[in-house]
Amino acid sequence: PKPRWAGGGVSEDGGERLSTDTARSIDTKTVSQRANTLQRLHEHLKKIKTKGGVGQQTAQFVKSVALKQAVRCLASIDDTVWVASRDGSIHVRDAMSGELNATFGIKFGDSKEAKKFFVNTIIRRNNLVWLGSSEGFLVNYEIRHKFEEPSEYVQVGSALVHSAGILCGAIDHEHYWTGGQDSQIVQDGDINRKLLAHKGWVRAMVHDSENGELWTCAEDGIRVWHVPVLESISESIAHMPKTKGGEVL
């Protein structure tokens, strides 16, 4: 039997049939209309990109930077990007060109030689930068700007603040926090100011400045803390909510 709508005339249900020629012309017209619409859209986006404005907010691939070693983490700092390399050093690159401005390692104690330092997180406030390592060390750098000269990066402190690797960090205008593989959260690099409740690696955290809260996550879920932390571990534990360490989500 003939396929329905194959020929002209009236269909079995009384509706008007369309001939195959008519159907073909409609399909061709539809395709043509869509092509014209896409062409107009392309021209519109091209104009926006040329004039600036909304088009500038569209994510676009700009450039690539070839590296000898894989990257552990990175952070945008002023007009540079600090790259923590798997070779155990920090590479400071120009944010516009990608060119390498400086490379440095970490010094511990009275040692004058830099050692390999495997960084998992970088946090910054004003001219101070903290680097958290896979060994639990927190190293503090100061950025010293010079007029018409490259900035100088000076190590001003280091301390072992976690008994295992530091995995993440968060910061506000006055305090900073780090979380690690030891399931602990340490405030301001002070081992006497901790939040103890997670059971598992603390993998990520973010500070909510509007509500004065710190959100942390580990294998056992998300916890929300009121910060800053009290003066000592004992006071912090004594004042924990009944949920044993912040609101559990």
C-alpha positions as CSV (number, residue, x, y, z in Angstrom):
1,P,0.0,0.0,0.0
2,K,1.0,3.6,-0.6
3,P,2.6,5.4,2.4
4,R,0.3,7.9,4.0
5,W,0.8,11.4,2.7
6,A,2.6,10.1,-0.3
7,G,0.2,11.7,-2.8
8,G,-2.1,14.7,-3.0
9,G,-5.8,14.8,-2.3
10,V,-7.7,14.0,0.8
11,S,-6.5,11.6,3.5
12,E,-8.6,8.8,5.0
13,D,-9.4,11.0,8.1
14,G,-10.6,13.8,5.9
15,G,-7.5,16.0,6.2
16,E,-5.7,17.5,3.3
17,R,-2.8,15.5,2.0
18,L,0.4,17.1,1.0
19,S,2.2,15.9,-2.1
20,T,5.8,14.7,-1.9
21,D,6.7,17.8,-3.9
22,T,5.1,20.1,-1.4
23,A,6.7,18.3,1.5
24,R,10.1,18.5,-0.2
25,S,9.7,22.2,-0.8
26,I,8.8,22.8,2.9
27,D,11.8,20.9,4.1
28,T,14.1,22.9,1.8
29,K,12.5,26.2,2.9
30,T,13.0,25.2,6.6
31,V,16.6,24.3,6.1
32,S,17.2,27.6,4.3
33,Q,15.6,29.6,7.1
34,R,17.7,27.9,9.7
35,A,20.8,28.5,7.8
36,N,20.0,32.2,7.5
37,T,19.2,32.4,11.2
38,L,22.6,30.8,12.1
39,Q,24.4,33.2,9.7
40,R,22.7,36.2,11.3
41,L,23.6,34.9,14.8
42,H,27.2,34.4,13.7
43,E,27.4,38.0,12.4
44,H,25.8,39.3,15.5
45,L,28.3,37.6,17.8
46,K,31.2,38.7,15.6
47,K,30.0,42.4,16.0
48,I,29.8,42.0,19.8
49,K,33.3,40.5,19.9
50,T,34.7,43.4,17.8
51,K,33.0,46.1,19.8
52,G,33.6,44.6,23.2
53,G,31.0,44.2,26.0
54,V,29.2,40.9,26.5
55,G,31.5,39.1,24.1
56,Q,34.4,39.7,26.2
57,Q,32.9,37.5,29.0
58,T,32.8,34.5,26.7
59,A,35.3,31.8,27.6
60,Q,37.9,31.5,24.9
61,F,41.2,29.6,24.5
62,V,43.9,32.2,24.5
63,K,47.3,30.5,24.7
64,S,49.1,27.5,26.1
65,V,52.3,27.3,28.2
66,A,54.6,24.3,27.8
67,L,55.9,22.9,31.1
68,K,58.6,20.3,31.9
69,Q,56.7,19.0,34.9
70,A,53.0,18.5,35.8
71,V,51.3,21.2,37.9
72,R,50.0,20.4,41.4
73,C,48.1,23.7,41.9
74,L,48.3,27.4,40.9
75,A,47.0,30.8,41.9
76,S,46.6,34.2,40.3
77,I,48.6,36.8,42.2
78,D,48.7,40.4,40.9
79,D,49.9,40.3,37.3
80,T,51.5,36.8,37.8
81,V,50.5,33.2,38.2
82,W,52.2,31.1,40.8
83,V,52.6,27.5,39.6
84,A,53.4,24.8,42.1
85,S,55.3,22.2,40.0
86,R,55.8,18.5,40.6
87,D,59.5,19.2,40.4
88,G,59.3,20.5,44.0
89,S,59.6,24.3,43.2
90,I,57.4,27.3,42.6
91,H,57.3,28.9,39.2
92,V,56.2,32.5,38.9
93,R,54.9,33.3,35.4
94,D,53.8,36.5,33.7
95,A,50.0,36.4,33.4
96,M,50.0,38.1,30.0
97,S,52.9,36.3,28.2
98,G,53.3,33.1,30.2
99,E,57.0,33.8,30.5
100,L,58.8,32.6,33.5
101,N,59.7,35.4,35.9
102,A,61.2,33.5,38.8
103,T,61.7,30.0,40.2
104,F,62.3,29.2,43.9
105,G,62.4,26.4,46.4
106,I,61.8,26.4,50.1
107,K,64.4,26.8,52.9
108,F,64.0,25.2,56.3
109,G,65.7,26.2,59.6
110,D,69.2,27.6,59.1
111,S,69.7,25.9,55.7
112,K,70.9,28.2,53.0
113,E,69.9,25.7,50.3
114,A,66.4,25.4,48.9
115,K,64.8,22.0,49.1
116,K,62.1,20.4,47.1
117,F,58.7,21.5,48.4
118,F,55.5,19.8,47.0
119,V,52.7,22.4,47.3
120,N,49.0,21.5,47.3
121,T,47.4,24.8,48.0
122,I,48.3,28.5,47.7
123,I,46.4,31.3,49.6
124,R,47.1,35.0,49.5
125,R,46.2,38.2,51.4
126,N,47.7,41.6,50.3
127,N,51.5,41.0,50.0
128,L,51.6,37.7,51.9
129,V,51.3,34.3,50.3
130,W,51.0,31.0,52.2
131,L,52.0,27.7,50.6
132,G,50.7,24.4,52.1
133,S,52.8,21.3,51.4
134,S,52.2,17.5,51.2
135,E,54.4,17.1,54.3
136,G,52.2,19.4,56.5
137,F,54.4,22.5,56.3
138,L,53.0,26.0,55.9
139,V,55.5,28.4,54.3
140,N,54.9,32.1,54.3
141,Y,56.2,34.4,51.5
142,E,56.2,38.2,51.3
143,I,55.9,40.0,47.9
144,R,58.1,43.1,47.9
145,H,57.3,45.4,45.1
146,K,60.0,47.5,43.6
147,F,59.6,50.6,41.4
148,E,60.2,49.7,37.8
149,E,61.9,46.5,38.8
150,P,60.6,42.9,39.1
151,S,59.0,42.0,42.4
152,E,61.0,40.2,45.0
153,Y,59.6,37.0,46.8
154,V,61.1,36.6,50.2
155,Q,60.4,33.6,52.5
156,V,59.5,35.0,55.9
157,G,58.5,31.9,57.9
158,S,57.7,28.2,57.9
159,A,56.1,25.9,60.4
160,L,54.8,22.3,60.6
161,V,51.1,22.8,61.3
162,H,49.6,19.5,60.2
163,S,50.7,16.0,61.0
164,A,50.0,15.0,57.3
165,G,49.7,16.8,54.0
166,I,47.9,20.1,53.7
167,L,45.2,19.8,51.0
168,C,43.3,23.1,50.9
169,G,43.1,26.6,52.4
170,A,40.7,29.6,52.8
171,I,41.3,33.2,53.8
172,D,39.5,36.4,54.9
173,H,40.7,39.9,55.7
174,E,42.0,38.8,59.1
175,H,42.4,35.0,59.4
176,Y,43.2,32.0,57.3
177,W,42.6,28.3,57.6
178,T,44.2,25.1,56.2
179,G,42.8,21.6,56.0
180,G,44.7,18.4,55.7
181,Q,45.0,14.7,55.5
182,D,45.1,14.6,59.3
183,S,41.4,15.5,59.3
184,Q,42.1,18.8,61.1
185,I,41.5,22.4,60.3
186,V,44.1,24.9,61.6
187,Q,43.6,28.6,61.9
188,D,46.4,31.2,61.3
189,G,49.0,28.4,61.3
190,D,48.5,28.1,65.1
191,I,48.3,24.4,66.2
192,N,46.4,25.6,69.3
193,R,43.5,26.9,67.1
194,K,41.9,23.9,65.5
195,L,38.5,22.6,64.4
196,L,38.3,18.9,65.2
197,A,35.3,16.9,63.9
198,H,36.0,15.6,60.4
199,K,36.7,11.9,60.0
200,G,38.8,11.8,56.8
201,W,40.9,14.1,54.7
202,V,39.7,17.7,54.5
203,R,39.8,18.2,50.8
204,A,38.2,21.6,50.2
205,M,37.0,24.7,52.1
206,V,35.5,28.1,51.4
207,H,34.9,31.1,53.7
208,D,31.5,32.8,53.6
209,S,32.5,36.4,54.7
210,E,28.9,37.6,54.7
211,N,27.8,35.1,57.4
212,G,31.1,34.6,59.1
213,E,31.2,30.9,58.3
214,L,33.7,28.4,57.1
215,W,32.5,25.5,54.9
216,T,34.7,22.4,54.9
217,C,34.3,19.1,53.2
218,A,35.7,15.6,53.7
219,E,34.7,12.0,53.2
220,D,32.2,12.3,56.0
221,G,30.3,15.2,54.5
222,I,30.2,19.0,54.7
223,R,30.5,20.9,57.9
224,V,29.7,24.6,58.5
225,W,31.6,26.4,61.3
226,H,31.3,29.8,62.9
227,V,34.7,31.4,62.8
228,P,37.2,32.6,64.0
229,V,38.2,29.7,66.2
230,L,38.4,30.2,70.0
231,E,41.7,30.6,71.7
232,S,42.5,27.0,72.5
233,I,41.7,23.5,71.5
234,S,40.0,22.7,74.8
235,E,37.7,25.7,74.5
236,S,37.0,25.0,70.9
237,I,36.0,21.4,71.7
238,A,33.9,22.5,74.7
239,H,31.9,24.9,72.7
240,M,31.2,22.6,69.8
241,P,27.5,22.1,68.9
242,K,25.7,18.8,69.7
243,T,26.4,17.7,66.1
244,K,30.0,17.2,67.2
245,G,31.7,19.9,65.2
246,G,29.6,22.2,63.2
247,E,26.4,21.7,61.2
248,V,26.6,18.5,59.2
249,L,25.2,18.5,55.7
